[in-house]
Amino acid sequence: MSLTRRRGRELEDALLEAAYAELMEGGLAAFTLDGVATRAQTSRPVLYRRWPTREELIIAALRHHDERHRPPIPDTGTFRGDLIATLQSASQHRLQLIAPVLAQLGGYFVATGRTPAEMRRELLGDRVTADSVIIRRAIERGEVDPARITPRIAGLPFDLLRHELLMTQAAVPDEVIEEIVDSIVLPLITGVPAPPG
């Protein structure tokens, strides 16, 4: 095998893209550091220096793929508009990530003892989340009372969206997203009851 000489960020990007491709193509059972090294045209020691275990490399590859393909957080000028637009965008983006990951990582949670919630925390790392950005903007505009916000309430619209995606394995329809926002989230956060019907 002819090794390709790369350094720094270029090398790390190539390694993580190779790891993601290897995972999506062969699944967890076939995922090996040798396979990733061959695909990336490098050697196993290069991988081990960065990710000592297969599990660490898998998490890093999933996080890298998500970061490179994550859509920007919409800024529509209103809390409701931001929330609906972000959920619509997340519905498409997450569907593209969730379906192949679930298909290929069926044995990951059994093999590692991790839960999906733990994997999600590892994937998020310390990055700023869409819900925190949207709520901060709404507070700054005076649309939301910060005293009404808890971490669980802030994450609720995205939890409901994830539930829909996992249960249907399809993009969430706009009318369902609007129902989540208008019937559940806005009344809870603003204290204003949803309009009848």
C-alpha positions as CSV (number, residue, x, y, z in Angstrom):
1,M,0.0,0.0,0.0
2,S,1.3,3.4,-0.9
3,L,0.9,5.8,2.0
4,T,-0.3,9.3,1.3
5,R,1.6,12.1,3.2
6,R,-0.8,14.6,4.8
7,R,-0.5,16.5,8.0
8,G,-2.6,18.4,10.6
9,R,-6.2,19.0,9.8
10,E,-6.0,17.6,6.3
11,L,-4.9,14.3,7.7
12,E,-7.4,14.2,10.5
13,D,-10.3,15.0,8.1
14,A,-9.2,12.3,5.7
15,L,-9.0,9.7,8.6
16,L,-12.4,10.6,9.9
17,E,-14.0,10.6,6.5
18,A,-12.5,7.2,5.8
19,A,-13.8,5.9,9.2
20,Y,-17.3,7.2,8.5
21,A,-17.3,5.6,5.0
22,E,-16.0,2.3,6.4
23,L,-18.7,2.3,9.1
24,M,-21.5,3.1,6.7
25,E,-20.4,0.6,4.1
26,G,-19.7,-2.4,6.3
27,G,-21.4,-1.7,9.6
28,L,-20.1,-2.1,13.1
29,A,-19.2,-5.8,12.7
30,A,-16.9,-5.2,9.8
31,F,-15.4,-1.9,11.2
32,T,-11.7,-2.3,11.8
33,L,-8.8,0.1,12.2
34,D,-7.0,-1.8,9.5
35,G,-9.9,-1.2,7.1
36,V,-9.9,2.5,8.0
37,A,-6.1,2.8,7.6
38,T,-6.3,1.1,4.2
39,R,-9.1,3.3,3.0
40,A,-7.3,6.5,4.2
41,Q,-4.0,5.3,2.7
42,T,-2.2,5.5,6.0
43,S,-1.0,3.2,8.8
44,R,-2.6,1.9,12.0
45,P,-0.2,3.8,14.3
46,V,-1.4,7.0,12.7
47,L,-4.9,6.1,13.9
48,Y,-3.9,4.8,17.3
49,R,-2.1,8.1,18.1
50,R,-5.3,10.0,17.8
51,W,-8.0,7.4,18.8
52,P,-6.7,4.6,21.0
53,T,-9.9,2.5,20.7
54,R,-12.2,1.6,17.9
55,E,-15.1,3.2,19.9
56,E,-13.4,6.5,20.2
57,L,-12.8,6.6,16.4
58,I,-16.4,5.7,15.7
59,I,-17.7,8.6,17.9
60,A,-15.1,11.0,16.4
61,A,-16.1,10.0,12.8
62,L,-19.9,10.4,13.6
63,R,-19.2,13.8,15.2
64,H,-17.1,14.9,12.3
65,H,-19.7,13.9,9.7
66,D,-22.4,15.7,11.7
67,E,-20.4,18.9,12.1
68,R,-19.6,19.0,8.3
69,H,-23.2,18.5,7.3
70,R,-25.1,20.4,10.0
71,P,-27.3,23.2,8.6
72,P,-27.0,26.7,10.0
73,I,-29.5,27.8,12.7
74,P,-32.2,29.9,11.0
75,D,-32.8,33.5,12.2
76,T,-36.3,34.5,11.1
77,G,-36.8,37.3,13.6
78,T,-39.3,35.5,15.9
79,F,-39.1,32.7,18.3
80,R,-41.9,30.7,16.6
81,G,-40.3,31.2,13.2
82,D,-36.9,30.2,14.4
83,L,-38.2,27.1,16.1
84,I,-40.3,25.9,13.2
85,A,-37.5,26.6,10.6
86,T,-34.9,24.9,12.8
87,L,-37.1,21.8,13.4
88,Q,-37.8,21.5,9.7
89,S,-34.1,21.7,8.8
90,A,-33.3,19.3,11.7
91,S,-35.9,16.9,10.4
92,Q,-34.1,16.5,7.1
93,H,-30.6,16.6,8.5
94,R,-31.2,14.2,11.3
95,L,-33.1,11.7,9.1
96,Q,-30.0,11.5,6.9
97,L,-27.9,10.8,9.9
98,I,-30.2,8.7,12.1
99,A,-31.3,6.1,9.5
100,P,-27.8,4.9,8.4
101,V,-26.3,5.2,11.9
102,L,-29.1,3.0,13.5
103,A,-28.8,0.5,10.7
104,Q,-25.0,0.2,11.1
105,L,-24.7,0.5,14.9
106,G,-27.2,-2.1,15.9
107,G,-24.6,-3.9,18.1
108,Y,-22.7,-0.8,19.3
109,F,-24.8,-0.2,22.4
110,V,-24.7,-3.9,23.4
111,A,-20.9,-4.2,22.7
112,T,-20.0,-1.0,24.6
113,G,-22.7,-0.8,27.3
114,R,-23.4,2.8,26.2
115,T,-26.9,4.1,25.8
116,P,-28.2,6.3,22.9
117,A,-28.3,9.2,25.3
118,E,-24.7,8.7,26.2
119,M,-23.7,8.6,22.6
120,R,-25.7,11.8,21.9
121,R,-23.8,13.6,24.7
122,E,-20.5,12.4,23.3
123,L,-21.5,13.5,19.8
124,L,-22.6,16.9,21.0
125,G,-19.4,17.5,23.0
126,D,-19.3,21.1,24.2
127,R,-20.8,22.7,21.1
128,V,-23.5,25.3,21.3
129,T,-26.9,23.7,20.5
130,A,-29.7,25.1,18.3
131,D,-32.2,25.2,21.2
132,S,-29.8,27.4,23.3
133,V,-29.3,29.8,20.4
134,I,-33.0,30.1,19.6
135,I,-34.0,30.6,23.2
136,R,-31.2,33.2,23.8
137,R,-32.4,35.2,20.8
138,A,-36.0,35.0,22.1
139,I,-35.0,36.2,25.5
140,E,-33.1,39.1,24.0
141,R,-36.1,40.1,21.9
142,G,-38.4,39.9,25.0
143,E,-40.5,37.1,23.6
144,V,-39.6,34.6,26.4
145,D,-39.3,34.9,30.2
146,P,-36.0,33.1,31.1
147,A,-37.5,32.1,34.5
148,R,-39.8,29.7,32.5
149,I,-36.9,27.9,30.9
150,T,-35.4,24.7,32.2
151,P,-33.0,22.4,30.3
152,R,-35.8,19.9,29.8
153,I,-38.2,22.5,28.5
154,A,-35.6,24.0,26.2
155,G,-34.9,20.5,24.7
156,L,-38.5,19.4,24.4
157,P,-39.2,20.4,20.8
158,F,-36.1,18.5,19.7
159,D,-36.9,15.5,21.9
160,L,-40.4,15.4,20.3
161,L,-38.9,15.7,16.8
162,R,-36.4,12.9,17.5
163,H,-39.2,10.7,18.8
164,E,-41.2,11.3,15.5
165,L,-38.1,10.5,13.4
166,L,-37.3,7.3,15.3
167,M,-40.9,6.1,15.3
168,T,-41.6,6.8,11.6
169,Q,-38.1,6.7,10.0
170,A,-39.4,9.5,7.7
171,A,-39.1,13.3,7.6
172,V,-41.5,14.9,10.0
173,P,-44.3,16.7,8.1
174,D,-44.5,20.5,8.4
175,E,-48.0,20.3,10.0
176,V,-46.7,18.0,12.7
177,I,-43.8,20.4,13.4
178,E,-46.2,23.3,13.6
179,E,-48.5,21.3,16.0
180,I,-45.5,20.6,18.2
181,V,-44.6,24.3,18.3
182,D,-48.1,25.8,18.5
183,S,-49.9,23.3,20.7
184,I,-47.1,22.2,23.1
185,V,-43.9,24.3,23.1
186,L,-45.2,27.9,22.8
187,P,-47.9,27.5,25.5
188,L,-45.4,25.9,27.8
189,I,-42.7,28.5,27.3
190,T,-44.8,31.6,27.0
191,G,-47.6,30.7,29.3
192,V,-50.2,31.7,26.6
193,P,-52.6,28.8,25.9
194,A,-52.8,27.4,22.4
195,P,-55.7,28.8,20.4
196,P,-58.7,26.4,20.1
197,G,-58.6,23.9,17.3
